[in-house]
Amino acid sequence: MEQRQLQFFVAVAEELSFTRAAQRTHAVQSTVSASIRALEKQLGTPLFERSTTRVSLTEAGRTLLPEARRALDALDQARAAVDGLRAGITGSLRVGTLSGLTAVDVRALVSDFRERYPGVRLSLSVDAAGTEGLLRRVRSHALDVAFVGVQTSSIPDVHLHPIATFQPRLLVPADHALAGRERVAPATVADEAFIDLPPGFCNRDRSDNDFRRAGITRTIAVEVSDLSAIPAYVESGIGLALVPPLAAEAGARVVPVDLDPPAATWTLAVARLNISAPTRATLAFMDLVDDHVVQRDHY
């Protein structure tokens, strides 16, 4: 099994297209197709289901994908370790982040890292599935490090570096009947509509758990993928929200009200896989994170 075969396999598996995989790997399509056929012959099983309209992974292909990524990562780490002896830190670094994050100046962090380590190819992405999706990509070696929201200090196979812990509270329109209250019980808002993130995002899962424990099933009126968008929706009167302090509240006519008992806290953290040694680039990135934390009391 050759490195180039694995690179072609991963490219086709992620693009689900031989044409796009060829473009991505700067190879001709016939070379990619021949390499995949040779790999399938070596393994004795098809890796892809092919038709005139679509390409999909077989069960064997889905099993091979994380292992192929690990093998390619190991080769990159070995190469980077040797190259690093003579040229500093090199290689690649794939960073995942949460949308609407302001507690960390991610743009300044990326700029600082690139200036310090020009030999590292850094890519930055968000995930439509929030923390759940980011952790899944960390575990599958699709990301080296990710900013995540977690409700626990310990996650199997993952090292967490905590940045800040947030206390969610109820956010209501300034003219709402609850705006003058210091705190309210969950039962008080049982019939209210809510604005929240989709399932899989830490704030949504944590809030659902809080209300479930109180015996309440919430009505979600609007789902957004960015916490910073929520205050504007609350101001409009569409619904309430249970969120940590947000920088975006400063520009909206909304009022925070504590829950009694208090909502469960959640923590913003940097996650990386801990079942294998991190690359020098990963460690260098994590060493810079705290220098670019701009606030720990607002998300």
C-alpha positions as CSV (number, residue, x, y, z in Angstrom):
1,M,0.0,0.0,0.0
2,E,1.7,3.2,-1.2
3,Q,1.4,6.7,0.1
4,R,0.1,8.1,-3.2
5,Q,-2.7,5.4,-3.2
6,L,-3.8,6.5,0.2
7,Q,-3.8,10.2,-0.8
8,F,-5.9,9.4,-3.8
9,F,-8.3,7.2,-1.7
10,V,-8.8,10.0,0.9
11,A,-9.3,12.6,-1.8
12,V,-12.0,10.5,-3.5
13,A,-13.6,9.6,-0.2
14,E,-13.9,13.2,0.9
15,E,-14.9,14.7,-2.4
16,L,-17.1,11.7,-3.5
17,S,-15.9,12.5,-7.0
18,F,-13.0,11.1,-9.0
19,T,-12.9,14.3,-11.1
20,R,-12.7,16.6,-8.0
21,A,-10.2,14.2,-6.4
22,A,-8.0,14.4,-9.4
23,Q,-8.1,18.2,-9.4
24,R,-7.4,18.3,-5.7
25,T,-4.3,16.0,-6.0
26,H,-3.1,17.6,-9.3
27,A,-3.3,14.3,-11.1
28,V,-5.2,13.1,-14.2
29,Q,-8.4,11.3,-13.5
30,S,-7.3,8.1,-15.2
31,T,-4.3,7.9,-12.8
32,V,-6.6,8.3,-9.7
33,S,-9.0,5.7,-11.0
34,A,-6.2,3.2,-11.8
35,S,-4.6,3.7,-8.3
36,I,-8.0,3.1,-6.6
37,R,-8.5,-0.1,-8.6
38,A,-5.1,-1.3,-7.7
39,L,-5.7,-0.6,-4.0
40,E,-9.0,-2.4,-4.1
41,K,-7.3,-5.4,-5.8
42,Q,-4.6,-5.4,-3.0
43,L,-7.3,-5.3,-0.3
44,G,-9.6,-7.8,-2.1
45,T,-12.7,-5.7,-1.7
46,P,-14.4,-2.7,-3.4
47,L,-13.9,0.6,-1.6
48,F,-16.4,2.6,-3.6
49,E,-19.9,2.1,-5.1
50,R,-19.7,3.7,-8.5
51,S,-22.6,4.7,-10.8
52,T,-23.0,7.3,-13.7
53,T,-24.4,9.8,-11.2
54,R,-22.7,9.3,-7.9
55,V,-19.8,7.8,-5.9
56,S,-20.2,6.5,-2.4
57,L,-18.1,4.6,0.1
58,T,-18.6,0.9,0.8
59,E,-18.5,-0.4,4.3
60,A,-14.8,-1.4,3.7
61,G,-14.2,2.2,2.4
62,R,-15.7,3.7,5.5
63,T,-13.6,1.5,7.7
64,L,-10.4,2.3,5.8
65,L,-10.9,6.1,5.7
66,P,-9.8,7.0,9.3
67,E,-6.9,4.5,9.1
68,A,-5.7,6.0,5.9
69,R,-5.9,9.5,7.4
70,R,-3.9,8.3,10.4
71,A,-1.3,6.7,8.1
72,L,-0.9,9.9,6.1
73,D,-0.7,12.0,9.3
74,A,2.0,9.7,10.6
75,L,4.0,10.1,7.5
76,D,3.6,13.9,7.6
77,Q,4.7,13.9,11.3
78,A,7.8,11.8,10.5
79,R,8.7,14.1,7.6
80,A,8.1,17.2,9.6
81,A,10.2,15.9,12.5
82,V,13.2,15.4,10.2
83,D,12.6,18.7,8.3
84,G,12.2,20.5,11.5
85,L,15.7,19.8,12.5
86,R,17.0,22.0,9.8
87,A,14.1,24.3,8.9
88,G,12.0,24.8,12.0
89,I,8.4,23.7,12.3
90,T,6.8,22.5,9.0
91,G,3.9,20.4,7.8
92,S,0.2,21.2,8.0
93,L,-2.2,22.2,10.7
94,R,-6.0,21.9,10.4
95,V,-8.0,24.0,12.9
96,G,-11.7,23.9,13.5
97,T,-13.6,26.7,15.2
98,L,-17.1,27.7,16.4
99,S,-19.0,30.4,14.6
100,G,-19.5,33.7,16.4
101,L,-16.6,33.1,18.8
102,T,-15.3,36.4,20.2
103,A,-13.7,35.3,23.4
104,V,-10.6,34.4,21.3
105,D,-9.4,36.6,18.5
106,V,-9.0,33.7,16.1
107,R,-8.0,35.9,13.2
108,A,-5.1,37.4,15.2
109,L,-4.2,34.0,16.4
110,V,-4.0,32.6,12.9
111,S,-2.0,35.6,11.7
112,D,0.4,35.3,14.6
113,F,0.9,31.6,14.0
114,R,1.5,32.1,10.3
115,E,4.1,34.8,10.9
116,R,6.0,32.7,13.5
117,Y,5.8,29.4,11.5
118,P,5.7,30.2,7.8
119,G,6.6,26.6,7.0
120,V,3.3,25.3,8.3
121,R,0.2,25.2,6.0
122,L,-2.7,26.2,8.3
123,S,-6.3,25.8,7.3
124,L,-9.3,27.0,9.4
125,S,-12.9,25.8,9.1
126,V,-16.2,25.7,11.0
127,D,-18.5,22.7,11.2
128,A,-22.3,22.8,10.5
129,A,-22.7,20.2,13.3
130,G,-21.0,22.5,15.9
131,T,-19.0,20.9,18.7
132,E,-20.3,17.4,17.9
133,G,-19.1,17.7,14.4
134,L,-15.7,19.3,15.4
135,L,-15.0,16.5,17.9
136,R,-15.9,13.9,15.3
137,R,-13.4,15.4,12.9
138,V,-10.7,15.5,15.6
139,R,-11.2,11.8,16.4
140,S,-11.1,10.9,12.7
141,H,-7.9,12.9,12.2
142,A,-9.6,15.3,9.8
143,L,-8.7,18.1,12.3
144,D,-5.6,18.6,14.4
145,V,-7.1,21.0,16.9
146,A,-10.6,22.6,17.4
147,F,-12.3,25.2,19.6
148,V,-15.3,23.4,21.2
149,G,-18.0,24.0,23.9
150,V,-18.2,21.1,26.4
151,Q,-20.2,20.3,29.5
152,T,-17.5,18.1,31.0
153,S,-13.7,18.4,31.8
154,S,-13.0,14.9,30.4
155,I,-13.8,13.4,27.0
156,P,-12.5,9.9,25.9
157,D,-9.5,10.1,23.6
158,V,-9.5,13.9,23.6
159,H,-7.2,16.4,25.5
160,L,-9.0,19.6,26.5
161,H,-7.3,22.9,27.2
162,P,-10.0,25.1,29.0
163,I,-10.2,28.7,28.1
164,A,-13.3,30.0,29.9
165,T,-16.4,28.7,31.7
166,F,-19.8,30.4,31.0
167,Q,-22.9,30.7,33.1
168,P,-26.0,30.7,30.8
169,R,-28.9,32.8,31.7
170,L,-32.3,33.7,30.2
171,L,-32.3,36.4,27.6
172,V,-35.6,38.2,27.1
173,P,-36.8,41.3,25.1
174,A,-36.5,44.6,27.1
175,D,-40.2,45.0,27.0
176,H,-41.0,41.4,28.1
177,A,-43.0,40.8,31.3
178,L,-40.0,39.0,32.8
179,A,-37.5,41.8,32.1
180,G,-37.8,43.3,35.5
181,R,-37.3,40.0,37.4
182,E,-33.9,39.0,39.0
183,R,-34.5,35.3,38.5
184,V,-37.2,32.9,37.3
185,A,-37.9,29.2,37.6
186,P,-37.9,27.1,34.5
187,A,-41.6,26.4,34.9
188,T,-42.2,30.2,34.4
189,V,-41.1,30.0,30.8
190,A,-42.5,26.5,29.9
191,D,-44.9,28.0,27.4
192,E,-42.5,30.4,25.8
193,A,-40.9,29.9,22.3
194,F,-37.1,29.8,22.2
195,I,-34.2,30.7,19.9
196,D,-31.3,28.2,20.0
197,L,-28.6,26.5,18.1
198,P,-29.3,23.1,16.4
199,P,-28.8,19.8,18.2
200,G,-25.1,18.9,18.5
201,F,-24.1,22.4,19.6
202,C,-23.1,22.5,23.2
203,N,-25.5,25.4,24.2
204,R,-28.5,23.5,22.7
205,D,-27.6,20.1,24.2
206,R,-26.9,21.7,27.6
207,S,-30.2,23.7,27.6
208,D,-32.2,20.7,26.5
209,N,-30.8,18.8,29.4
210,D,-31.6,21.6,31.9
211,F,-35.2,21.8,30.8
212,R,-35.6,18.0,30.5
213,R,-34.5,17.7,34.1
214,A,-37.1,20.3,35.0
215,G,-39.8,18.2,33.2
216,I,-40.2,20.8,30.5
217,T,-40.2,20.2,26.7
218,R,-39.3,23.5,25.0
219,T,-40.7,24.9,21.7
220,I,-37.8,26.0,19.5
221,A,-39.1,28.7,17.2
222,V,-35.8,29.5,15.4
223,E,-32.5,27.6,15.1
224,V,-29.4,29.5,14.2
225,S,-25.8,28.3,13.8
226,D,-24.2,31.4,15.3
227,L,-24.7,32.4,19.0
228,S,-23.9,36.0,18.2
229,A,-27.1,36.1,16.0
230,I,-29.4,35.2,18.9
231,P,-29.8,38.6,20.7
232,A,-31.3,40.2,17.6
233,Y,-33.9,37.4,17.3
234,V,-34.8,37.7,21.0
235,E,-35.1,41.5,20.6
236,S,-37.6,41.0,17.8
237,G,-39.9,39.1,20.1
238,I,-39.8,35.8,18.3
239,G,-38.6,33.9,21.4
240,L,-36.4,33.8,24.5
241,A,-33.0,32.2,24.7
242,L,-30.8,30.5,27.3
243,V,-27.3,31.6,26.5
244,P,-24.0,32.7,28.1
245,P,-23.1,36.4,28.1
246,L,-22.7,37.4,24.5
247,A,-20.8,40.5,23.1
248,A,-23.7,40.9,20.7
249,E,-26.1,41.8,23.6
250,A,-24.5,45.2,23.8
251,G,-26.3,46.3,20.6
252,A,-29.7,44.8,21.3
253,R,-32.7,45.7,23.5
254,V,-32.5,42.5,25.5
255,V,-32.3,41.8,29.3
256,P,-30.6,38.9,31.0
257,V,-32.5,37.1,33.8
258,D,-31.0,34.3,35.9
259,L,-32.7,30.9,36.2
260,D,-33.5,29.5,39.6
261,P,-32.0,26.9,40.0
262,P,-29.1,28.2,37.9
263,A,-28.5,26.8,34.4
264,A,-25.6,24.3,34.1
265,T,-22.3,25.9,33.0
266,W,-20.3,25.0,29.9
267,T,-16.7,25.5,29.0
268,L,-15.0,26.8,25.9
269,A,-11.9,24.7,25.3
270,V,-9.3,23.7,22.7
271,A,-9.5,20.0,21.8
272,R,-6.9,17.7,20.3
273,L,-6.6,14.0,20.1
274,N,-4.6,12.5,23.0
275,I,-4.2,8.9,21.8
276,S,-1.1,9.8,19.7
277,A,1.7,12.3,20.1
278,P,0.6,15.8,18.9
279,T,2.6,17.3,16.1
280,R,5.0,20.2,16.8
281,A,2.7,22.5,14.9
282,T,-0.3,21.5,17.1
283,L,1.7,22.2,20.2
284,A,3.0,25.5,18.9
285,F,-0.6,26.6,18.0
286,M,-1.9,25.6,21.5
287,D,0.9,27.5,23.1
288,L,-0.3,30.7,21.4
289,V,-4.0,30.4,22.2
290,D,-4.0,32.0,25.7
291,D,-2.1,35.0,24.3
292,H,-5.1,35.7,22.0
293,V,-7.9,35.3,24.6
294,V,-9.5,38.7,24.6
295,Q,-12.3,38.1,27.2
296,R,-13.3,35.3,29.5
297,D,-16.7,36.6,30.7
298,H,-18.3,36.7,27.3
299,Y,-18.5,34.2,24.5
